[in-house]
Amino acid sequence: MIGMPVLRHASEKATAGLEKTPSIHLGKERGMTNRTYMIYGDLTSDKSSENYPEKVLCEECVAGYEVVAESGPSDEPCEDCGGPKEE
């Protein structure tokens, strides 16, 4: 097919055709280190939102959690300590 990227490995499939942007570090460029994380929650609950809740945390507070996935930078304050951590 014309214009389709050639995949060399299965791991390239998720990022094929996507531009690499510097926005991944947007929070740090603004002086904030808060990021959105999916963490382990109440694994006995029937609701997946309680099993794996998403929280906005600073670098210091995230150390107290087991992280499942990281979603990216956030302009929101840390849900634990309440403040944006300035660098």
Buried (B, 14 or more C-beta within 10 A) or exposed (E): EEEEEEEEEEEEEEEEEEEEEEEEEBBEEBEBBBBBBBBEBEEEEEEEEEBBBBBBBBEEBBEEBEBBEEEEBBEEBBBBEEEBBEE
